[in-house]
Amino acid sequence: MEQALPGIRADLGLEAPEQGSLDWLFILALVGGATLAWIVGGITQARDAVSWLTLASLVVWQPVVEELLFRGVLQGMLRRTGLGLRSCRGLSTANLITSLAFVLVHFVNQPMAWALAVFAPSLVFGYFRDRSGSVLPPLVLHVIYNGAFFATLLAAQ
């Protein structure tokens, strides 16, 4: 069983990012995505009061669960298949399938436009999952994007 754990950890992306995978492109995705999330959040967010517990869930807990499930389990499993390893312009099929599933799950609680809007960030998250071999970079991006987006609620209060 102990011998199987390193393989499972790697498949799920529970290892440190590969050396050199967090470069200027990651910084660009981090800053650019957060800036865009802040702008979009400021333009579109409802101005209802929100509790700190709700914000903590939206900014930390939900991204952690979503990244472990989607980029860790689903994309990790798909990366082990021939289909999942294929890529087009730097985007793996595993990333595309995972991002489509991510959008579908967002249809449960979001209007159609919002659910579709998570497709582009999901592709970015998946790209860095593939590039780094770890769920940590997409998790950091997801937390920062959500934090920037929902910070507009705090600014409005």
C-alpha positions, 0 to 999 in steps of 0.5 A: 500500500505504501508503494501505491501512495506516491503514484496516487499522490502524483495522479491527484496532483498532491505533490509540489509543483514541478521546478520551473513551472511557476514562472512569469506566465503563472505570475501573469495569470495570477495578476491578470486574472485577479485584476479581471475578476476584480473588474467584473466583480465590481461591475456585476456583483449584487450589493447585498450584505454577505457574512464573513463565513459566506465569503470564507466559503466562496474564497477558500473552501469551495475552491479547495474542494473544487480543485481537489475534485476537478483538477486533482481527481478528474483531470488527474485520472484523464491525464493517465489516458491516451485521450487525456494526454492529447493536446491542442495549442497547449490545452490537453484534452483532460483539461478541456473535458474537466473544464466542461464538467466544471461548467456543468456543475456551475449550472446547478447554482448559477445562471447560464451566463455565469456558469459559462463564464467559468470556462475560461478560468477553468482552462487556465487552472487546468493548464497550470495543473498540466504544466506543474503536475500539481493542484497547488498552482490552480488552487492558488489561482482559484482562491485569488480569482474568487477573492478578487471577485468577491472582495467587491462585496466588501468594498460595497458594504 
